[in-house]
Amino acid sequence: MISDEQLRLLFESAPNGMIVTDRAGRVMFVNAHVEQLFGYSREELIGKPIEILVPERFSAGHTGLRDGFARDPRPRPMGAGRDLYGRRKDGDEFPLEIGINPFRTDDGTFVVASVVDISERKRHEEHIRFIMNELSHRSKNLLMVVLAIANQTVQRAISFGEFQKLFEDRLLAIGRCHDLLVEKGWAGASIDALISAQIEQFTGIAARIDAEGPAIMIHPEAAQNIGLAFHELAVNAVKYGALSSPDGRVVIRWNVDQTHTTKRFRLTWEEQGGPPVDPPRHEGFGHKLLSRISKNSLDGTMSGLAFRPEGLSWRLECSGELVMRH
């Protein structure tokens, strides 16, 4: 037979908050864990209605639920299918789970409630929901980008083999951007890393890329778009532009203009020392991509994809808030 003292010690050692009330809902016992959870001393709770621990907006309904349990006293979880909250002494509310059981004695039936603070679990669940929503958004965005690339590539390719090669290269370029983003936990990517990732596929050109600018972390969406731009520019430079000539080089500069109310981000790609450049007769995929990136994706202004005789140049300018990760 368990003595009263043993029962008290059992309740005190429980890992959850333990509350005992009479049939009228008055608090008869609480363990130390309840004091920690709610901020009351047990002297402040003993003899008080249990509703002292219930948010005011639920108090009236709780009385009815308590009366219902008194009519049918059996073990059950409270709040099945709905969220429950407790109210601390300072008025703060927190989510909780409660299991209630009838406890029959010679003095009548009491109610034993086991209380668990599930704030951390709720935060974890909210974080998981956030991640899943982000994953859904990014997946849809990526699929739209892939679809757009496929449509544009197939329109320009003169054979299936050419389409396959161009499409594969562009998907790999996206993959390199995503590798950088995953490495940083999707916080963004640096411009230096984006440049390196897109030129490393070409042998022997790294020494002819003169890239300089402040250390800047780029937003994930901006990083994907700018990374694709670097890919298209590098491919064109290797095939037809400055990097197709042994003396050619590419100068990349970027900076952030702090003088405006809204910071302005500027990026330039300039080719030098290559063969003379003739403006293309048709607007290709790369031209469309560079225009779309600056005007639509980043709300930017492009001072021209300039086909100068001395070398192609591209300039991107947009709000720093749209590009930079602070």
Residue frames relative to the residue before (quaternion, step in Angstrom):
aa qw qx qy qz dx dy dz
M 1.0000 0.0000 0.0000 0.0000 0.00 0.00 0.00
I 0.3498 -0.7381 0.5375 0.2097 3.60 -0.83 0.97
S 0.3606 -0.7339 0.5350 0.2123 3.55 -0.82 0.99
D 0.6684 -0.4849 0.3685 0.4269 3.57 -1.27 0.28
E 0.6559 0.5171 -0.3159 0.4501 3.56 0.99 -0.82
Q 0.6425 0.5115 -0.3161 0.4750 3.57 1.03 -0.80
L 0.6401 0.5173 -0.3204 0.4691 3.57 1.03 -0.79
R 0.6403 0.5171 -0.3271 0.4644 3.57 0.97 -0.80
L 0.6652 0.4957 -0.3002 0.4709 3.58 0.94 -0.88
L 0.6099 0.5489 -0.3444 0.4563 3.57 1.09 -0.71
F 0.6700 0.4853 -0.2927 0.4794 3.58 0.92 -0.89
E 0.6545 0.5286 -0.3156 0.4390 3.56 0.97 -0.84
S 0.7193 0.4501 -0.2491 0.4669 3.57 1.03 -0.78
A 0.4511 0.6974 -0.4546 0.3218 3.61 1.24 -0.13
P 0.4837 -0.6849 0.4587 0.2942 3.63 -0.99 0.77
N 0.6921 0.4252 -0.2641 0.5200 3.58 1.26 -0.31
G 0.5884 -0.5206 0.4563 0.4177 3.52 -1.32 0.10
M 0.1143 -0.7959 0.5933 0.0389 3.59 -0.88 0.94
I 0.0184 -0.7907 0.6105 -0.0414 3.55 -0.82 1.09
V 0.1136 -0.7677 0.6274 0.0645 3.54 -0.99 0.86
T 0.0213 -0.7903 0.6122 -0.0092 3.58 -0.86 1.01
D 0.4668 -0.6271 0.5224 0.3405 3.54 -1.26 0.31
R 0.7324 -0.4307 0.2799 0.4469 3.59 -1.28 0.06
A 0.6566 0.5020 -0.3116 0.4687 3.59 1.20 -0.46
G 0.5630 -0.6368 0.3770 0.3680 3.58 1.25 0.03
R 0.4712 0.6536 -0.4619 0.3709 3.60 1.20 0.35
V 0.4742 -0.6820 0.4836 0.2762 3.57 -0.96 0.90
M 0.1528 -0.8061 0.5693 0.0520 3.55 -0.77 1.11
F 0.8009 -0.0162 0.0411 0.5971 3.57 1.14 -0.62
V 0.0282 0.7507 -0.6598 -0.0185 3.56 -1.20 0.62
N 0.3694 -0.7122 0.5381 0.2583 3.57 -1.09 0.56
A 0.7301 -0.4427 0.2907 0.4318 3.56 -1.30 0.16
H 0.6017 0.5763 -0.3623 0.4179 3.59 1.11 -0.66
V 0.6215 0.5280 -0.3382 0.4697 3.60 1.09 -0.68
E 0.6155 0.5405 -0.3454 0.4580 3.58 1.01 -0.76
Q 0.6703 0.4918 -0.2962 0.4702 3.57 0.97 -0.87
L 0.6684 0.5222 -0.3041 0.4337 3.59 0.92 -0.89
F 0.8207 0.3006 -0.1165 0.4717 3.55 0.77 -1.08
G 0.4703 -0.7163 0.4208 0.2976 3.60 1.20 -0.21
Y 0.5667 0.5540 -0.3966 0.4633 3.59 1.28 0.23
S 0.4082 -0.6194 0.5867 0.3249 3.52 -1.27 0.39
R 0.6085 -0.5710 0.3816 0.3977 3.58 -1.10 0.49
E 0.5857 0.5712 -0.3767 0.4344 3.59 1.14 -0.53
E 0.6574 0.5081 -0.3068 0.4642 3.59 1.11 -0.64
L 0.7167 0.4563 -0.2451 0.4671 3.58 1.20 -0.48
I 0.6036 0.5863 -0.3758 0.3882 3.58 0.95 -0.79
G 0.8078 0.2334 -0.2125 0.4978 3.56 -0.86 1.07
K 0.6052 0.5521 -0.3612 0.4454 3.61 1.24 -0.23
P 0.5586 -0.5764 0.4570 0.3833 3.59 -1.16 0.47
I 0.5926 -0.6088 0.4001 0.3436 3.57 -1.04 0.81
E 0.5602 0.6326 -0.3791 0.3772 3.59 1.18 -0.50
I 0.4846 0.6527 -0.4441 0.3767 3.60 1.25 -0.16
L 0.7156 0.4230 -0.2312 0.5054 3.58 1.23 -0.54
V 0.6142 0.5400 -0.3286 0.4725 3.57 1.34 0.08
P 0.5266 -0.6184 0.4650 0.3522 3.64 -0.90 0.80
E 0.6138 -0.6088 0.3612 0.3494 3.55 -0.99 0.89
R 0.6593 0.5323 -0.3290 0.4169 3.58 0.97 -0.78
F 0.7158 0.4097 -0.2522 0.5061 3.59 1.26 -0.29
S 0.4354 0.7522 -0.4348 0.2358 3.59 1.25 -0.27
A 0.6788 0.4986 -0.3068 0.4432 3.58 0.80 -0.98
G 0.6843 0.4800 -0.2868 0.4681 3.56 0.90 -0.88
H 0.6208 0.5616 -0.3458 0.4238 3.55 1.07 -0.71
T 0.6013 0.5609 -0.3575 0.4428 3.59 1.05 -0.72
G 0.6629 0.5020 -0.3016 0.4665 3.58 0.96 -0.84
L 0.6443 0.5119 -0.3185 0.4706 3.58 1.01 -0.79
R 0.6402 0.5245 -0.3226 0.4593 3.55 1.02 -0.81
D 0.6507 0.5059 -0.3164 0.4696 3.59 0.97 -0.80
G 0.6310 0.5360 -0.3327 0.4516 3.57 1.08 -0.73
F 0.6423 0.5074 -0.3225 0.4755 3.58 1.02 -0.74
A 0.6233 0.5440 -0.3432 0.4447 3.59 1.00 -0.76
R 0.6694 0.4878 -0.3043 0.4705 3.61 1.07 -0.68
D 0.7936 0.1234 -0.0593 0.5929 3.58 1.15 -0.60
P 0.0124 -0.8586 0.5122 -0.0170 3.59 0.49 1.21
R 0.3017 0.7199 -0.5745 0.2464 3.57 -0.34 1.25
P 0.6220 -0.5543 0.3798 0.4021 3.62 -1.11 0.55
R 0.1990 0.7697 -0.5865 0.1549 3.56 -0.96 0.88
P 0.4496 -0.6253 0.5419 0.3365 3.58 -1.25 0.35
M 0.3744 -0.7053 0.5468 0.2519 3.57 -1.04 0.69
G 0.8433 0.2468 -0.1577 0.4506 3.51 -1.19 0.61
A 0.1927 0.7970 -0.5518 0.1522 3.60 1.08 0.60
G 0.8257 0.1929 -0.1643 0.5040 3.57 -0.77 1.05
R 0.7612 0.2623 -0.1983 0.5590 3.61 1.18 0.11
D 0.5402 -0.6303 0.4572 0.3192 3.55 -1.25 0.43
L 0.1776 -0.7726 0.6032 0.0874 3.54 -1.03 0.87
Y 0.1089 -0.7940 0.5966 0.0423 3.56 -1.13 0.71
G 0.2527 -0.7266 0.6152 0.1724 3.52 -1.22 0.61
R 0.2932 -0.7387 0.5792 0.1816 3.55 -1.29 0.41
R 0.3200 -0.7531 0.5485 0.1721 3.53 -0.76 1.10
K 0.7105 -0.4593 0.3257 0.4221 3.53 -1.31 0.25
D 0.7042 0.4533 -0.2650 0.4779 3.59 1.06 -0.75
G 0.6251 -0.5758 0.3262 0.4139 3.59 1.28 0.12
D 0.5132 0.6392 -0.4264 0.3823 3.57 1.21 -0.25
E 0.2649 -0.7544 0.5820 0.1483 3.53 -1.14 0.71
F 0.0259 -0.7874 0.6157 0.0145 3.57 -1.17 0.55
P 0.5085 -0.6533 0.4611 0.3194 3.59 -1.07 0.68
L 0.0139 0.8105 -0.5843 0.0379 3.53 -1.04 0.75
E 0.2860 -0.6935 0.6235 0.2204 3.49 -1.42 0.18
I 0.0965 -0.8005 0.5912 0.0188 3.54 -1.03 0.83
G 0.0839 -0.7464 0.6573 0.0618 3.53 -1.07 0.86
I 0.1096 -0.8168 0.5649 0.0408 3.58 -0.82 0.94
N 0.0658 -0.7891 0.6106 -0.0087 3.52 -1.13 0.83
P 0.4194 -0.6647 0.5390 0.3028 3.60 -1.08 0.62
F 0.1189 -0.7770 0.6166 0.0449 3.56 -1.06 0.78
R 0.1435 -0.8385 0.5246 0.0331 3.53 -0.20 1.36
T 0.0008 0.7799 -0.6244 0.0422 3.55 -0.94 1.00
D 0.6838 -0.4529 0.3552 0.4484 3.55 -1.30 0.02
D 0.6861 0.4760 -0.2839 0.4712 3.58 1.20 -0.50
G 0.7278 -0.3766 0.2387 0.5210 3.57 1.25 0.10
T 0.5957 -0.5654 0.4381 0.3654 3.55 -1.35 -0.08
F 0.1274 -0.7709 0.6219 0.0522 3.50 -0.92 1.00
V 0.3688 -0.7020 0.5611 0.2375 3.54 -1.31 0.23
V 0.1516 -0.7709 0.6152 0.0660 3.56 -0.85 1.03
A 0.0780 -0.8023 0.5918 0.0066 3.57 -0.71 1.12
S 0.1934 -0.7477 0.6267 0.1041 3.54 -0.98 0.96
V 0.1162 -0.8275 0.5493 -0.0047 3.58 -0.60 1.21
V 0.0442 -0.7932 0.6073 -0.0108 3.57 -0.89 1.01
D 0.3480 -0.7088 0.5795 0.2018 3.56 -0.91 0.99
I 0.0831 -0.8243 0.5598 0.0138 3.61 -0.58 1.15
S 0.2111 0.8101 -0.5208 0.1672 3.60 1.14 0.57
E 0.6765 0.4931 -0.3012 0.4565 3.58 0.87 -0.95
R 0.6387 0.5198 -0.3291 0.4622 3.57 0.99 -0.78
K 0.6453 0.5181 -0.3194 0.4616 3.57 0.98 -0.83
R 0.6390 0.5114 -0.3293 0.4709 3.59 1.00 -0.81
H 0.6471 0.5133 -0.3189 0.4647 3.57 0.98 -0.81
E 0.6548 0.5069 -0.3114 0.4661 3.59 0.95 -0.87
E 0.6457 0.5109 -0.3172 0.4705 3.57 1.01 -0.80
H 0.6347 0.5196 -0.3265 0.4697 3.57 1.05 -0.76
I 0.6388 0.5150 -0.3244 0.4706 3.58 0.99 -0.81
R 0.6424 0.5118 -0.3259 0.4682 3.61 0.96 -0.84
F 0.6360 0.5258 -0.3265 0.4608 3.57 0.99 -0.84
I 0.6611 0.5057 -0.3093 0.4599 3.58 0.90 -0.92
M 0.6683 0.4992 -0.3082 0.4573 3.59 0.91 -0.88
N 0.6405 0.5084 -0.3254 0.4748 3.60 1.01 -0.75
E 0.6450 0.5101 -0.3144 0.4743 3.56 1.01 -0.84
L 0.6482 0.5186 -0.3147 0.4602 3.57 0.96 -0.88
S 0.6424 0.5170 -0.3181 0.4678 3.57 0.99 -0.84
H 0.6630 0.5052 -0.3042 0.4612 3.57 0.92 -0.93
R 0.6962 0.4732 -0.2836 0.4593 3.57 0.84 -0.96
S 0.6333 0.5330 -0.3374 0.4483 3.58 1.03 -0.75
K 0.6601 0.4949 -0.3053 0.4756 3.56 0.97 -0.88
N 0.6461 0.5200 -0.3158 0.4609 3.55 0.99 -0.85
L 0.6585 0.5072 -0.3067 0.4638 3.56 0.96 -0.90
L 0.6505 0.5152 -0.3213 0.4563 3.59 0.95 -0.83
M 0.6402 0.5128 -0.3273 0.4690 3.58 1.03 -0.75
V 0.6346 0.5186 -0.3260 0.4713 3.59 1.03 -0.79
V 0.6600 0.5051 -0.3056 0.4645 3.58 0.91 -0.94
L 0.6492 0.5154 -0.3184 0.4599 3.58 0.96 -0.86
A 0.6567 0.5040 -0.3142 0.4647 3.58 0.95 -0.86
I 0.6466 0.5111 -0.3176 0.4690 3.58 0.98 -0.82
A 0.6478 0.5176 -0.3221 0.4568 3.58 0.95 -0.86
N 0.6686 0.5067 -0.3058 0.4502 3.59 0.87 -0.94
Q 0.6946 0.4687 -0.2812 0.4676 3.58 0.86 -0.92
T 0.6594 0.5212 -0.3167 0.4396 3.57 0.98 -0.84
V 0.6792 0.4919 -0.3038 0.4522 3.57 0.90 -0.89
Q 0.6158 0.5504 -0.3507 0.4414 3.61 1.12 -0.55
R 0.7456 0.4145 -0.2134 0.4762 3.58 1.07 -0.75
A 0.6003 0.5919 -0.3671 0.3930 3.59 1.12 -0.56
I 0.3316 -0.7569 0.5307 0.1884 3.57 -1.00 0.82
S 0.7781 0.1267 -0.1043 0.6063 3.58 1.28 -0.09
F 0.6339 -0.5240 0.3938 0.4105 3.55 -1.25 0.34
G 0.6236 0.5535 -0.3384 0.4361 3.56 1.02 -0.78
E 0.6609 0.4877 -0.3090 0.4795 3.58 0.96 -0.83
F 0.6243 0.5342 -0.3362 0.4603 3.59 0.98 -0.83
Q 0.6601 0.5241 -0.3099 0.4399 3.57 0.87 -0.98
K 0.6794 0.4938 -0.2892 0.4593 3.57 0.91 -0.94
L 0.6901 0.4759 -0.2891 0.4623 3.60 0.82 -0.96
F 0.6650 0.5079 -0.3036 0.4557 3.55 0.92 -0.93
E 0.6514 0.5116 -0.3138 0.4642 3.58 0.94 -0.85
D 0.6500 0.5194 -0.3205 0.4528 3.59 0.91 -0.88
R 0.6836 0.4833 -0.2946 0.4608 3.59 0.95 -0.84
L 0.6252 0.5110 -0.3424 0.4803 3.58 1.05 -0.64
L 0.6398 0.5131 -0.3242 0.4714 3.58 1.01 -0.75
A 0.6112 0.5417 -0.3474 0.4607 3.59 1.09 -0.69
I 0.6325 0.5053 -0.3246 0.4892 3.59 1.00 -0.81
G 0.6459 0.5408 -0.3151 0.4371 3.57 0.97 -0.90
R 0.6444 0.5141 -0.3291 0.4606 3.58 1.01 -0.77
C 0.6196 0.5252 -0.3381 0.4753 3.59 1.06 -0.71
H 0.6821 0.4905 -0.2908 0.4579 3.56 0.89 -0.92
D 0.5902 0.5593 -0.3736 0.4463 3.61 1.06 -0.63
L 0.6556 0.5043 -0.3100 0.4688 3.58 0.98 -0.85
L 0.6638 0.5088 -0.3052 0.4554 3.58 0.98 -0.86
V 0.6410 0.5108 -0.3234 0.4728 3.59 0.99 -0.81
E 0.6229 0.5599 -0.3301 0.4354 3.57 1.01 -0.84
K 0.7485 0.3488 -0.1888 0.5315 3.58 1.10 -0.72
G 0.5330 -0.6550 0.4008 0.3552 3.59 1.20 0.38
W 0.5931 -0.6007 0.3280 0.4241 3.57 1.16 0.72
A 0.3682 0.7102 -0.5125 0.3120 3.57 1.10 0.64
G 0.6904 -0.4039 0.2863 0.5275 3.59 1.20 -0.47
A 0.2898 -0.7261 0.5874 0.2093 3.55 -1.30 -0.30
S 0.4622 -0.6686 0.5026 0.2945 3.55 -1.14 0.61
I 0.6020 -0.5656 0.4164 0.3799 3.56 -1.19 0.54
D 0.6101 0.5588 -0.3525 0.4374 3.60 0.97 -0.81
A 0.6792 0.4903 -0.2895 0.4631 3.56 0.91 -0.93
L 0.6328 0.5309 -0.3334 0.4545 3.59 1.02 -0.78
I 0.6479 0.5088 -0.3178 0.4693 3.59 0.96 -0.85
S 0.6746 0.5039 -0.2984 0.4494 3.58 0.82 -1.00
A 0.6579 0.5315 -0.3148 0.4308 3.57 0.93 -0.91
Q 0.7387 0.4326 -0.2399 0.4578 3.59 0.98 -0.79
I 0.7199 0.4168 -0.2738 0.4827 3.62 1.12 -0.37
E 0.5257 0.6672 -0.4128 0.3287 3.59 1.21 -0.35
Q 0.5803 0.5899 -0.3749 0.4181 3.61 1.21 -0.39
F 0.6898 0.4381 -0.2679 0.5104 3.60 1.23 -0.44
T 0.3779 -0.7514 0.5007 0.2046 3.55 -0.72 1.08
G 0.8750 0.1910 -0.1243 0.4272 3.54 -1.04 0.85
I 0.6118 0.5733 -0.3750 0.3956 3.63 1.13 0.18
A 0.4721 0.7064 -0.4406 0.2899 3.61 1.19 -0.38
A 0.6641 0.5183 -0.3112 0.4399 3.59 0.99 -0.83
R 0.7068 0.4430 -0.2630 0.4847 3.59 1.20 -0.40
I 0.5538 0.5401 -0.4059 0.4866 3.56 1.29 0.40
D 0.1032 -0.7891 0.6052 0.0213 3.57 -0.56 1.19
A 0.0763 0.8188 -0.5559 0.1210 3.57 -0.03 1.34
E 0.1305 0.7995 -0.5711 0.1326 3.56 -0.79 1.03
G 0.3536 0.7033 -0.5648 0.2477 3.54 -1.03 0.85
P 0.6667 -0.5072 0.3530 0.4168 3.59 -1.23 0.21
A 0.5785 -0.5628 0.4554 0.3758 3.55 -1.25 0.45
I 0.0915 0.7990 -0.5810 0.1251 3.57 -0.53 1.20
M 0.2454 -0.7341 0.6139 0.1547 3.56 -1.01 0.87
I 0.2557 -0.7973 0.5374 0.1003 3.55 -0.73 1.15
H 0.5692 -0.5872 0.4591 0.3471 3.58 -1.07 0.77
P 0.6409 -0.5616 0.3523 0.3870 3.64 -1.04 0.66
E 0.6962 0.4587 -0.2995 0.4639 3.63 0.76 -0.94
A 0.6491 0.5018 -0.3133 0.4782 3.57 0.99 -0.84
A 0.6281 0.5434 -0.3364 0.4439 3.60 1.01 -0.79
Q 0.6449 0.5124 -0.3240 0.4655 3.58 0.97 -0.81
N 0.6915 0.4862 -0.2822 0.4537 3.58 0.86 -0.93
I 0.6828 0.4669 -0.2896 0.4816 3.57 0.90 -0.91
G 0.6114 0.5462 -0.3458 0.4563 3.59 1.07 -0.69
L 0.6488 0.5004 -0.3132 0.4801 3.59 1.00 -0.82
A 0.6212 0.5366 -0.3393 0.4594 3.57 1.05 -0.76
F 0.6470 0.5082 -0.3222 0.4682 3.60 0.92 -0.86
H 0.6258 0.5407 -0.3400 0.4476 3.59 1.00 -0.79
E 0.6918 0.4747 -0.2902 0.4602 3.58 0.79 -1.01
L 0.6582 0.5064 -0.3104 0.4625 3.58 0.95 -0.83
A 0.6636 0.5040 -0.3092 0.4583 3.59 0.95 -0.86
V 0.6443 0.5141 -0.3274 0.4621 3.59 0.93 -0.85
N 0.6700 0.4955 -0.3006 0.4639 3.57 0.90 -0.89
A 0.6551 0.5206 -0.3127 0.4495 3.58 1.00 -0.86
V 0.6656 0.4981 -0.3009 0.4672 3.59 1.03 -0.80
K 0.7114 0.4604 -0.2620 0.4618 3.57 0.97 -0.83
Y 0.8543 0.1186 0.0037 0.5060 3.55 0.74 -1.08
G 0.7299 0.4859 -0.2333 0.4204 3.57 1.10 -0.65
A 0.8611 -0.1673 0.1080 0.4678 3.51 -1.25 -0.58
L 0.7116 0.4687 -0.2724 0.4470 3.58 0.97 -0.80
S 0.5375 0.5820 -0.4193 0.4433 3.60 1.29 0.14
S 0.6837 0.4161 -0.2574 0.5415 3.58 1.34 -0.20
P 0.5436 -0.6498 0.4157 0.3309 3.63 -0.92 0.81
D 0.7187 0.4259 -0.2552 0.4868 3.61 1.15 -0.49
G 0.5262 0.6691 -0.3954 0.3451 3.56 1.25 -0.11
R 0.0495 -0.7867 0.6150 0.0197 3.56 -1.21 0.51
V 0.2844 -0.7284 0.5973 0.1785 3.55 -1.32 0.35
V 0.1628 -0.7702 0.6124 0.0721 3.55 -0.92 0.98
I 0.0472 -0.7895 0.6116 -0.0193 3.57 -0.69 1.15
R 0.0259 0.7914 -0.6083 0.0554 3.55 -0.81 1.04
W 0.0351 0.7785 -0.6266 0.0084 3.54 -1.15 0.64
N 0.0485 0.7875 -0.6128 0.0448 3.53 -1.19 0.58
V 0.3194 -0.7085 0.5897 0.2199 3.53 -1.34 0.13
D 0.2687 -0.7634 0.5711 0.1375 3.55 -0.68 1.14
Q 0.2008 -0.8187 0.5333 0.0710 3.59 -0.46 1.24
T 0.5281 0.6843 -0.3951 0.3109 3.62 1.23 -0.19
H 0.6547 0.5073 -0.3148 0.4636 3.60 1.18 -0.45
T 0.6506 -0.4935 0.3944 0.4214 3.55 -1.27 0.34
T 0.7427 0.2042 -0.1273 0.6249 3.53 1.09 -0.82
K 0.4850 -0.6787 0.4631 0.2995 3.57 -0.70 1.03
R 0.2184 -0.7667 0.5920 0.1182 3.55 -1.10 0.79
F 0.2300 -0.7592 0.5989 0.1099 3.52 -0.89 1.03
R 0.0343 -0.8030 0.5948 -0.0124 3.58 -0.85 0.97
L 0.0167 -0.7823 0.6213 -0.0421 3.52 -1.04 0.94
T 0.0235 -0.7998 0.5998 0.0027 3.59 -0.93 0.88
W 0.1331 -0.7301 0.6666 0.0695 3.50 -1.25 0.71
E 0.0611 0.8071 -0.5817 0.0807 3.60 -0.57 1.11
E 0.2308 -0.7748 0.5791 0.1050 3.54 -0.88 1.02
Q 0.0458 -0.7999 0.5977 -0.0276 3.54 -0.99 0.93
G 0.8295 0.3014 -0.1926 0.4290 3.55 -1.24 0.57
G 0.5513 0.6102 -0.4053 0.3992 3.57 1.21 0.25
P 0.7197 -0.3885 0.3100 0.4849 3.59 -1.23 -0.24
P 0.6347 -0.5183 0.3877 0.4222 3.62 -1.16 0.44
V 0.3305 -0.7655 0.5308 0.1513 3.53 -1.01 0.91
D 0.1330 -0.7580 0.6343 0.0734 3.54 -0.98 0.93
P 0.5132 -0.6325 0.4697 0.3405 3.61 -0.91 0.81
P 0.4828 -0.6760 0.4664 0.3040 3.62 -0.93 0.83
R 0.5104 -0.6456 0.4739 0.3133 3.57 -1.16 0.63
H 0.7845 0.2090 -0.1030 0.5747 3.57 1.10 -0.65
E 0.4651 -0.6564 0.5189 0.2892 3.54 -1.16 0.62
G 0.2142 -0.8206 0.5218 0.0922 3.57 -0.39 1.24
F 0.7549 -0.3794 0.2764 0.4580 3.53 -1.36 -0.06
G 0.6589 0.5293 -0.3165 0.4308 3.57 0.89 -0.95
H 0.6363 0.5264 -0.3199 0.4644 3.57 1.00 -0.87
K 0.6621 0.5011 -0.3006 0.4692 3.58 0.93 -0.92
L 0.6540 0.5293 -0.3137 0.4401 3.57 0.95 -0.90
L 0.6767 0.4970 -0.2954 0.4559 3.56 0.86 -0.96
S 0.6504 0.5008 -0.3168 0.4752 3.58 1.02 -0.73
R 0.6677 0.5058 -0.3054 0.4528 3.58 0.95 -0.89
I 0.6292 0.5443 -0.3387 0.4396 3.56 0.96 -0.84
S 0.7389 0.4368 -0.2569 0.4442 3.56 0.72 -1.00
K 0.7549 0.4238 -0.2295 0.4448 3.57 0.85 -0.92
N 0.7895 0.3270 -0.1650 0.4925 3.58 0.89 -0.91
S 0.7483 0.4406 -0.2555 0.4251 3.57 0.56 -1.15
L 0.8083 0.2325 -0.1037 0.5308 3.57 0.94 -0.87
D 0.3956 -0.7285 0.4773 0.2915 3.58 1.25 0.18
G 0.3768 0.7659 -0.4423 0.2753 3.53 1.03 0.80
T 0.3513 -0.6806 0.5827 0.2718 3.51 -1.34 -0.10
M 0.1756 -0.7868 0.5845 0.0921 3.57 -0.79 0.99
S 0.3038 -0.7738 0.5271 0.1767 3.55 -0.59 1.11
G 0.7773 -0.3543 0.1514 0.4973 3.53 1.17 0.47
L 0.2502 -0.6463 0.6928 0.1991 3.45 -1.20 0.74
A 0.0681 -0.8721 0.4843 -0.0145 3.53 0.27 1.35
F 0.2057 -0.7660 0.6003 0.1023 3.54 -0.79 1.09
R 0.0059 0.8218 -0.5668 0.0578 3.55 0.38 1.27
P 0.6140 -0.5650 0.3889 0.3905 3.63 -1.06 0.62
E 0.7122 0.4613 -0.2659 0.4576 3.59 1.00 -0.80
G 0.7812 -0.2853 0.1624 0.5310 3.59 1.23 -0.13
L 0.5506 -0.6181 0.4544 0.3290 3.54 -1.12 0.70
S 0.0255 -0.7789 0.6257 0.0336 3.57 -1.16 0.61
W 0.0872 -0.7699 0.6310 0.0380 3.50 -1.22 0.64
R 0.0809 -0.7970 0.5984 0.0104 3.54 -0.97 0.89
L 0.0916 -0.7685 0.6323 0.0352 3.53 -0.99 0.92
E 0.0552 0.7716 -0.6324 0.0399 3.54 -0.98 0.89
C 0.1888 0.7728 -0.5862 0.1530 3.56 -0.86 0.94
S 0.6899 -0.4515 0.3561 0.4397 3.54 -1.32 0.09
G 0.4948 -0.6676 0.4730 0.2928 3.55 -0.91 0.90
E 0.5937 0.5826 -0.3634 0.4195 3.58 1.16 -0.60
L 0.6744 0.5036 -0.2950 0.4523 3.59 1.13 -0.62
V 0.7441 0.4137 -0.1986 0.4855 3.55 1.20 -0.52
M 0.7725 0.4198 -0.1987 0.4330 3.53 0.76 -1.11
R 0.2843 -0.7140 0.6166 0.1708 3.53 -1.16 0.77
H 0.2461 -0.7963 0.5368 0.1314 3.58 -0.55 1.15
